[in-house]
């Protein structure tokens, strides 16, 4: 394969799209010192306070080592609280800290701006079509992920 043949391959294009999405998110959230993964983690923890790392990993589709380092950073920034489950001492339960809840509220507009900017080059019709196809591609390939997404309300079948 020649290098120029790489540029229209799905894996390369998806990797580039991810780079662009992260760059735009970082620009929009520059004053908040948060990554896209940290934002998703905080959102999931706010949605399900007291969640354990295994279930959180499934909700945000992050492998355990990536999640563990992200949780360590969030805890150091006082954005989450972790404590041992009273009924199962092996489990650490994760809760949003007041600063984490405050940061999420501050990040909502920046997150929305980032999502809009990512799709801005496309027409409204193209945006809709792109999102439907991307969602279909991701859903149909979910089980190929190192950490398949298990979204709330979806069948575990």
trRosetta pair geometry for C-beta under 8 A, 3 or more apart (Angstrom, degrees):
i j d omega theta_ij theta_ji phi_ij phi_ji
1 5 4.9 -124 -169 75 90 134
1 6 6.7 97 146 -60 123 80
2 5 4.8 101 60 -4 76 104
2 6 7.8 -127 101 -14 49 82
3 6 5.6 -43 -166 12 43 119
3 7 7.8 48 147 -30 64 94
4 7 6.1 -38 -166 8 45 117
5 8 7.3 -70 -170 37 42 91
5 9 7.3 53 141 -40 69 109
6 9 5.6 -59 -161 13 44 121
6 12 5.2 120 162 -66 83 156
7 12 6.2 -113 -120 119 25 150
7 13 8.0 78 173 -66 46 83
8 12 7.7 32 36 65 11 125
8 13 7.2 19 -153 -50 31 120
9 12 4.7 79 67 13 91 108
9 13 6.8 -172 85 -8 42 91
10 13 5.7 -62 -141 42 31 108
10 14 5.9 29 163 -20 69 108
11 14 6.0 -56 -144 37 26 108
11 15 6.4 26 156 -18 62 107
12 15 5.8 -57 -150 37 29 111
12 16 6.3 27 154 -17 65 107
13 16 5.7 -54 -146 39 32 110
13 17 6.2 35 153 -22 65 105
14 17 5.5 -50 -145 35 32 114
14 18 6.5 37 152 -21 63 102
15 18 5.7 -52 -152 33 31 113
15 19 6.6 35 149 -20 63 102
16 19 5.5 -49 -150 33 36 114
16 20 6.4 34 152 -17 66 105
17 20 5.7 -54 -148 38 32 111
17 21 6.2 34 152 -21 66 107
18 21 5.7 -53 -143 37 30 112
18 22 6.3 28 158 -17 65 106
19 22 6.0 -58 -149 38 27 107
19 23 6.3 27 153 -20 64 109
20 23 5.7 -55 -146 36 30 112
20 24 6.3 27 157 -16 65 106
20 118 7.0 124 122 -130 101 85
21 24 6.0 -56 -148 38 29 108
21 25 6.3 30 154 -18 64 108
21 36 7.3 41 131 -77 99 159
21 114 7.6 82 -167 163 67 107
21 118 5.4 28 -109 -115 80 132
22 25 5.6 -54 -145 39 31 113
22 26 6.1 34 155 -22 65 108
22 35 7.7 -6 -148 -160 101 86
22 36 5.9 -103 -113 -6 75 130
23 26 5.7 -55 -147 36 28 112
23 27 6.5 30 153 -20 63 105
24 27 5.7 -52 -149 34 32 113
24 28 6.3 25 156 -13 66 108
24 114 5.0 136 128 -150 97 85
24 117 5.0 -172 -163 97 133 125
24 118 5.6 -177 64 -70 161 80
25 28 6.0 -62 -148 42 29 106
25 29 5.9 -6 165 11 68 117
25 35 7.8 67 118 -167 127 44
25 36 4.9 35 129 -69 169 101
25 39 7.7 -126 -172 5 129 149
25 111 7.4 17 -134 -119 93 61
25 114 4.5 61 -96 -155 59 154
26 29 6.4 -71 -131 56 23 89
26 30 6.4 60 158 -78 61 74
26 35 7.6 -7 -88 -119 89 60
27 30 6.0 -13 -153 -40 27 110
27 114 7.7 146 63 -104 83 96
28 110 4.3 149 147 -172 97 86
28 111 7.3 154 115 -69 135 23
28 113 4.9 173 -137 87 135 112
28 114 4.2 -132 25 -64 153 95
28 117 7.1 -174 -57 13 127 141
29 32 4.5 -61 -175 43 86 118
29 33 8.0 -128 143 5 93 17
29 34 5.5 -77 159 60 136 91
29 39 7.4 -103 -104 -66 166 132
29 107 6.0 22 -120 -134 115 97
29 110 4.7 118 -81 141 71 143
29 111 7.3 37 -67 -65 118 64
29 114 7.2 -22 -24 -49 96 137
32 103 6.2 120 -162 -161 107 97
32 106 6.1 167 -106 111 118 117
32 107 5.4 94 -147 -87 168 96
32 110 6.6 -159 -10 41 139 164
33 77 7.5 -174 112 -127 120 143
34 38 4.8 -134 -163 89 82 125
34 39 5.4 97 145 -61 123 85
34 42 7.7 -40 -150 -3 136 141
34 103 6.6 135 -58 166 141 127
34 107 6.3 -40 56 -99 152 142
35 38 4.6 95 51 7 78 103
35 39 7.0 -136 94 -7 42 86
35 70 7.6 -106 59 -125 126 108
36 39 5.6 -53 -149 33 33 115
36 40 6.5 31 155 -17 66 104
37 40 5.8 -55 -150 37 33 110
37 41 6.3 35 152 -20 66 105
37 60 7.2 99 -155 162 74 131
37 62 6.3 91 -153 -91 117 138
37 66 7.2 -88 -166 157 157 113
37 70 5.5 -103 124 -109 117 149
38 41 5.6 -52 -146 36 33 114
38 42 6.3 34 155 -18 66 105
38 70 5.7 -160 -85 -164 75 107
38 73 7.0 -77 -98 94 126 120
38 74 6.0 166 -144 -75 103 106
38 79 7.8 45 -179 97 112 159
39 42 5.9 -56 -149 37 28 109
39 43 6.3 30 153 -20 64 108
39 104 7.7 131 -148 -114 71 76
39 107 6.0 -152 -123 151 111 153
39 111 6.4 156 -175 -94 148 124
40 43 5.6 -54 -147 36 31 114
40 44 6.3 30 155 -18 65 106
40 60 4.7 126 133 -136 117 117
41 44 5.8 -57 -149 38 30 109
41 45 6.2 26 155 -17 66 108
41 56 6.8 48 -141 177 83 119
41 60 5.8 -22 -81 -63 62 169
41 62 7.6 -25 -75 7 103 150
41 67 7.3 149 -104 -140 126 82
41 70 5.7 165 -33 134 159 130
41 71 7.1 -146 -175 -77 150 71
41 74 6.6 -124 104 -50 135 156
41 80 7.8 -59 135 -56 111 143
42 45 5.7 -55 -143 39 30 109
42 46 6.2 32 156 -20 65 105
42 74 7.0 -175 -70 -135 92 137
42 79 6.4 -58 -100 158 119 120
42 80 7.3 -137 -104 -64 75 103
42 96 6.6 79 -158 -112 77 106
42 100 5.4 -157 -137 -175 112 105
42 103 6.9 -76 -158 88 164 110
42 104 5.2 -162 137 -76 124 110
43 46 5.9 -54 -148 36 28 110
43 47 6.3 27 152 -18 62 110
43 104 6.6 146 -81 -134 64 124
44 47 5.5 -58 -147 39 31 113
44 48 6.3 -25 169 31 68 101
44 51 7.0 -61 142 40 95 164
44 56 5.8 126 120 -142 135 82
44 59 4.6 131 -142 116 136 135
44 60 5.4 -101 -27 -52 153 106
45 48 6.8 -80 -134 65 24 67
45 49 6.5 58 168 -98 66 54
45 51 6.3 -130 -115 36 61 116
45 56 6.9 13 -74 -119 80 126
45 80 6.0 -51 173 -116 172 116
45 94 5.3 -83 -123 126 117 109
45 95 6.8 138 176 -156 108 16
45 96 5.1 139 118 -60 108 81
45 100 7.3 -26 88 147 132 147
46 49 7.0 4 -141 -60 24 87
46 96 4.9 34 -84 -45 73 147
46 100 7.5 -161 -65 128 99 106
46 101 6.4 125 -108 -106 116 79
46 104 5.9 -2 -44 -45 153 177
47 152 7.7 -145 145 -3 132 149
48 51 4.4 63 114 -55 109 120
48 55 7.5 -98 122 124 150 125
48 56 7.8 -164 77 -89 121 78
48 59 7.2 -160 24 -76 140 165
48 152 7.7 170 -57 -66 129 139
49 94 7.9 -127 -152 104 49 59
49 95 4.8 41 -160 -127 96 79
49 96 6.3 -80 -101 9 101 85
50 93 4.7 -14 -155 -174 59 124
50 94 7.3 156 -126 60 8 45
50 95 6.0 23 -60 -77 54 90
51 55 5.2 -121 -168 85 100 116
51 56 4.9 118 126 -62 125 93
51 59 7.5 -32 -168 1 158 145
51 93 7.0 132 63 -153 22 72
51 94 5.6 -34 69 54 75 97
52 55 5.4 83 59 18 76 100
52 56 6.8 -142 98 -7 34 96
52 85 7.4 -29 -83 -46 114 130
52 91 4.8 -64 -111 -158 132 109
52 92 6.7 117 -138 68 79 51
52 93 6.0 -56 -80 -98 69 57
52 94 7.1 135 -114 3 22 92
53 56 5.4 -57 -139 41 32 114
53 57 6.1 43 158 -29 66 102
53 64 7.0 74 146 -136 117 85
53 67 6.1 138 -164 127 98 131
53 68 7.1 36 -155 -81 145 74
53 71 6.9 -58 -109 -44 110 161
53 92 6.5 32 -21 66 108 99
53 94 6.9 98 -67 -27 66 127
54 57 5.8 -51 -154 27 27 115
54 58 7.0 22 150 -14 59 104
54 64 7.8 -9 -100 -99 60 107
55 58 5.7 -54 -154 36 38 111
55 59 6.4 38 150 -22 68 105
56 59 5.6 -55 -147 35 34 112
56 60 6.4 -2 166 10 69 109
56 67 6.5 140 106 -160 107 138
56 94 6.3 10 -55 40 150 144
57 60 6.9 -77 -144 52 22 85
57 61 7.7 69 165 -104 56 10
57 62 5.6 -108 -140 70 68 72
57 63 7.1 22 -156 -155 117 13
57 64 5.8 -21 -104 -82 151 63
57 67 5.0 -91 -94 -35 89 163
57 147 5.9 -102 162 -155 96 139
58 61 7.3 23 -163 -74 28 50
58 147 7.0 -139 -99 177 46 98
58 148 7.5 3 -141 87 81 65
58 149 7.1 114 177 -155 58 32
58 150 4.0 -12 167 36 113 113
59 149 7.6 34 -164 -155 18 75
59 150 6.7 -58 -74 73 45 75
59 151 7.0 88 -140 -111 62 43
59 152 7.0 14 -121 -33 105 87
60 67 7.4 132 71 -102 122 110
60 149 7.9 -79 143 -120 7 89
61 145 6.2 -25 -162 154 115 155
61 147 5.0 151 -162 103 55 100
61 148 6.9 -69 -119 154 99 15
61 149 4.1 -40 -64 -78 120 82
62 66 4.8 -120 -179 91 103 115
62 67 4.4 131 106 -63 119 92
62 70 7.1 -30 165 15 163 144
62 147 6.1 -29 75 70 11 161
63 66 5.0 83 60 15 81 105
63 67 6.8 -154 91 -7 36 93
63 146 5.3 -19 -75 118 114 126
63 147 5.1 -159 -75 -36 57 126
64 67 5.6 -58 -142 41 29 112
64 68 6.0 34 158 -26 66 106
65 68 5.6 -48 -143 32 31 114
65 69 6.6 25 159 -13 63 103
66 69 6.2 -59 -151 39 29 103
66 70 6.3 27 153 -16 65 110
67 70 5.7 -60 -146 41 31 110
67 71 6.1 32 156 -20 68 107
68 71 5.8 -54 -145 37 28 110
68 72 6.5 33 153 -22 62 103
69 72 5.5 -47 -148 32 35 116
69 73 6.6 35 153 -17 64 102
70 73 5.8 -54 -152 37 33 110
70 74 6.3 31 152 -17 67 107
71 74 5.6 -54 -143 40 33 111
71 75 6.1 34 156 -20 66 106
71 80 6.6 -69 -150 68 75 150
71 82 7.1 67 171 -61 119 136
71 94 6.9 -89 -135 -110 122 137
72 75 5.8 -57 -147 37 27 110
72 76 6.4 29 154 -19 63 106
73 76 5.7 -54 -147 36 31 111
73 77 6.4 22 155 -11 64 109
74 77 5.8 -61 -148 43 31 107
74 79 4.5 -87 -168 68 82 113
74 80 4.6 40 130 7 117 112
74 100 7.0 48 -175 -102 107 123
75 78 7.5 34 -179 -79 35 28
75 79 7.4 -96 -71 49 23 71
75 80 5.5 -59 -78 69 66 90
75 81 7.5 108 -123 -104 87 25
75 82 6.1 -37 -100 0 132 111
77 99 7.4 -144 136 116 80 134
78 97 5.4 -124 166 117 65 164
78 99 4.9 56 114 38 97 147
78 100 7.7 -144 126 -39 53 85
79 96 7.4 -46 162 -153 64 70
79 97 5.6 -178 175 42 14 112
79 99 5.5 -93 -97 99 54 97
79 100 3.5 102 -176 -85 69 93
79 103 6.0 -35 -125 24 113 145
80 94 5.6 -10 -180 -167 128 96
80 95 6.7 147 -165 77 74 42
80 96 6.1 -61 -111 -116 67 37
80 97 5.6 -148 -96 -11 8 94
80 100 5.5 67 -63 -65 55 157
81 94 7.4 148 78 -156 49 48
81 95 4.7 -19 61 65 99 97
81 96 7.6 22 15 103 86 12
81 97 5.0 118 -35 -75 90 87
82 92 4.8 14 -178 172 110 114
82 93 6.9 159 -151 76 59 41
82 94 5.4 -19 -98 -98 80 68
82 95 7.8 176 -80 22 34 72
83 92 6.9 157 78 -154 17 71
83 93 5.9 -24 65 56 72 90
83 95 7.6 -1 14 7 100 113
84 89 5.5 13 178 -144 124 62
84 91 7.1 118 -157 82 57 56
84 92 6.1 -46 -92 -102 50 61
84 93 7.5 76 176 11 7 85
85 88 4.7 7 91 57 131 74
85 89 6.8 -139 68 -81 74 24
85 90 7.8 -21 44 58 112 50
85 91 3.9 17 3 77 130 110
85 92 7.3 -133 -19 -87 82 13
85 93 5.3 104 -73 -32 83 109
88 91 4.6 51 96 6 107 112
96 100 4.3 -141 -163 91 84 124
96 101 4.9 98 140 -56 132 85
96 104 7.4 -40 -144 -10 142 137
97 100 4.6 99 50 1 73 105
97 101 7.3 -141 91 -4 39 84
98 101 5.8 -54 -149 35 34 110
98 102 6.3 34 152 -19 66 107
99 102 5.5 -54 -147 38 33 114
99 103 6.2 36 153 -22 66 105
100 103 5.7 -51 -145 35 31 111
100 104 6.5 35 154 -21 63 103
101 104 5.8 -51 -151 32 31 113
101 105 6.7 32 152 -18 63 102
102 105 5.9 -54 -155 34 32 111
102 106 6.5 29 150 -16 65 108
103 106 5.5 -58 -150 40 34 112
103 107 6.0 30 154 -21 69 112
104 107 5.7 -60 -141 38 30 110
104 108 6.9 52 157 -48 62 88
105 108 6.2 -32 -158 -7 32 115
106 109 7.9 -64 174 28 38 95
106 110 7.6 17 138 2 67 118
107 110 5.3 -69 -155 49 54 112
107 111 5.5 58 148 -30 85 105
108 111 5.7 -55 -146 34 27 112
108 112 6.5 25 156 -17 63 106
109 112 5.7 -54 -148 37 33 111
109 113 6.3 34 153 -20 66 105
110 113 5.6 -52 -148 36 32 113
110 114 6.4 36 152 -22 64 104
111 114 5.7 -54 -151 33 31 113
111 115 6.6 30 153 -18 64 104
112 115 5.8 -53 -149 35 32 110
112 116 6.4 32 153 -18 64 107
113 116 5.7 -58 -150 38 31 112
113 117 6.2 31 154 -20 67 108
114 117 5.7 -56 -146 37 30 110
114 118 6.5 37 155 -27 64 102
115 118 5.8 -48 -152 25 31 115
115 119 7.0 6 159 2 62 108
116 119 6.5 -76 -157 48 29 95
116 120 6.2 56 148 -62 67 94
117 120 5.2 -25 -144 -13 35 126
119 122 5.5 -62 -176 41 73 111
119 127 4.5 66 180 -123 129 111
119 130 7.1 173 -128 71 101 139
119 131 7.7 -13 -103 -53 137 106
122 126 3.7 -132 -174 99 106 118
122 127 4.7 147 98 -61 122 72
122 130 6.1 -69 -129 -9 173 143
123 126 4.5 93 49 9 76 104
123 127 6.9 -133 94 -9 39 85
124 127 5.6 -50 -149 30 30 115
124 128 6.6 31 153 -18 62 103
125 128 5.8 -52 -151 34 32 111
125 129 6.3 27 153 -14 65 109
126 129 5.6 -57 -143 42 32 110
126 130 5.9 36 157 -23 68 108
127 130 5.8 -54 -143 36 26 112
127 131 6.3 22 159 -15 62 108
128 131 6.1 -60 -150 38 25 107
128 132 6.4 24 155 -18 63 108
129 132 5.9 -56 -147 36 30 110
129 133 6.3 23 158 -13 65 109
130 133 6.1 -62 -148 41 27 106
130 134 6.0 24 157 -17 66 112
131 134 5.7 -55 -138 40 29 110
131 135 6.0 32 159 -21 64 108
132 135 5.9 -56 -147 37 26 111
132 136 6.3 27 153 -19 62 108
133 136 5.6 -54 -147 37 32 113
133 137 6.3 34 154 -20 65 106
134 137 5.7 -52 -146 36 31 112
134 138 6.2 27 156 -15 65 108
135 138 5.9 -58 -144 41 28 108
135 139 6.0 27 157 -19 65 112
136 139 5.8 -57 -141 39 26 110
136 140 6.0 18 164 -12 64 112
137 140 6.3 -62 -142 42 22 103
137 141 6.2 -3 164 4 61 117
138 141 6.2 -74 -142 52 24 96
138 142 6.6 58 153 -70 62 78
138 149 8.0 24 156 13 107 138
139 142 5.7 -15 -155 -33 32 114
141 144 4.7 -46 -176 31 81 122
141 145 7.2 99 131 -39 81 83
142 145 5.9 -42 -170 4 42 116
142 148 4.8 75 156 -146 88 96
142 149 5.7 -88 -144 36 114 88
143 148 5.4 3 -102 -93 42 137
145 148 5.0 140 60 -81 109 51
145 149 7.1 45 49 -16 160 73
150 154 6.8 -154 -166 68 51 116
150 156 6.5 25 -145 -111 115 85
151 154 4.6 72 68 -5 88 126
